[in-house]
Amino acid sequence: MQSREWRALARLPGIGSRRLGELVATRPDWPAGFLAALPREAATALRLWLDHPARSPLTAELDADEAWLAAGPARHLLHPGHPRWPKLLDQIADPPPMLWAMGDLAALTPPRLAMVGSRRSTREGVTNAGGFARELAGRGWCVVSGMALGIDAAAQQAALEAGGTSIAVLGCGVDVVYPPRHHRLHRRLQETGGLLLSEHPPGTQARAGFFPRRNRIVTGLSLGVLVVEAAEKSGSLVSARLALEQNREVFALPGSIHNPMARGCLQLIRDGAVLVRQVDDILAELSQWVMENAMESAAASAADPGAAPGPAEAREDSLLRWLSDTPTPVDALVSLTGRGVADCQRGLLALELEGAATQAAGGWVRLPTRSGA
């Protein structure tokens, strides 16, 4: 199916993203399978558009969509089969049928970690969110969140300021700024390293019912979720539950038993979430996930000419991003980076001479002393 056909389905009367997602999951043929499975009103509207597009109200809406997409090079519509469609979403029970995107699609290339937390964050929480996001960005990770007040925004802003990547999944159209005070962050996410995603068409205003659904995409895009601060009853705990249902790893920062914003994290740790003290605690748990995701990303990049690797002077940094304090063998680095064995070995030698990496039993490890890391 082509982009226009996906958009036609999304615009049918009485068909929201949830119902369309359930229908798409049954893999009906186009168009007969959809016409047979759709409710009568939606099927009638689709039949009119297919047979008499000039008479269909859908045509004007689809033309408006195409005008929006054509208005700038950073506007996209992703759907299953698109070369930049995030494959991790195919693993969740109710993936979005499509995603409107605004910004840099290269943000979908690195391994991704969701960072969530309280909207009423403490100063310590904001500091922790920023510190973890900056280090994750320095290790080549993309921070995924919802651009909400508090922890979400602090993490995403820090990742971008560190020269990293960040994806915001919105409960409104990608061209709508919500909350309004985040207009600067919204604009920054449209630039290099940032990406805005939504399952709702441009112009859709934020609604309370959209945000719980939005959270499944935040966690579904990611290899795991780090809860920085959360009260005992909060949306962050809902995100953690969604992550568990999606077979994602859940991480939580511990805090004082006297801090109400730490009680949700302490509850998660008690229930089995990984207690996190530093970024390496996360990377040690996700090493296998990272390798599998990297191979998928490499395949997507090869299929999309717009996702070509960076300049040659960044090659050693692109190798360093896959190293942590857990030894990584050279053959794994070959798979992760797509570079040849000899090329990897030359790069590792250069990193060793810089004092950025060293060989250990079982592979290569990253050293913490490299300036700017």
Steps between C-alpha positions, in 0.01 A plus 500: 500500500609853422506803728174641357316174570622492859384857545161420348449226757599733785249762381199267476201598719478313829848348464750610760859382533404220740237346272713544191796340676287197592383472140849533351624227738275250317693576176200534267549531124474844345234611435256208511607372841465845656161562342373170640634564851416867545176620664232596250548879515877475461474238224252719309734800527796295382304354207393850392862620509625199304231517232428874479786694662377836367172455692661382823555737796815296568671642195520854638635372832763288329603789277542713814715226654720490191534878503615482863752225423633691200542824696841398637764228464472405867137386476427131457238229536633166623306176463577126492710440192657846507884468515514704823209330679624406852502119503473489880140618466414179316571313825229668707138388524341819364748690281388826343383448141719793389709782645513860389854632541665840505874539542806285436422136416862414584387513864344157438839345425673479845385262774220664697419528870182655637538738793188593695416651835291740698365823355543647850864407515742599773824683434687175565280319250564757229874483571498119481295499181736745334810312613381162376373647171830675430701186565265285292535752218877482535481122470302527175152434640178677407279622786127443441233675704175694474612866523294528820581740782764396752719196441404440136599846382814512718627173351426595140648848529819362659542236228472761225731746677760221524490463122298178517163392366153503652152397388181650643175307457206739525137466602405750228609581147875543448441864404315578824704622799380336820557598771518854354795602716717247315500691172880530507549129561246423226698715257831344610361151438440593137869563450800267462482214748135550594178343380131550580264205450123457532237254386260796463488712181646852499274756661354253753466673836608332823233302685526324836413164347790516255777501760463149646498366143804714419697331779484158331688650204763662726580162655440300182762700312757431770713212622418591858360774719673691780267643763681793663235620745143385558235529769323184619218562250624662185509476123864395521399179673248441221788536253702248703209255490466547125872437459471171690205395286711576192788288635720808552744546786394734782759702690447728798710749693482450877427790734427591858210326669397847620468640147145453361642520146726201571233263626392386157858412406552316829181306430628406154832382643317295762294343219805403296614806302877537459647739756711753314794697639676584173455462125713184491235325714259552210739409221603176671137386498434601140813374324321220312207725410743760369666256263168383355373856463822614336469236230143613428611865492785417264256327265264800515785742434611296200145516362476877554759716321412790728635314801861469385774490763680817607838634389816296519640697792214369717573133431690432821225669701244283320700198619537632855124537540462120510752453781422496873663346807368162382755342257378500139676261259622620162259275308210662685634846410520393136130408509403814690689751288493336158875558471753237397717314750818682398323837507365429850842394623660818364231709667541318830874554487444873444262510798754314713774749408263782599435332835132462416483119489703195593498127445376277781411135546212433261533810285542876506381741770452874515721700736337777705788745466445621143450876486146601407356151546 
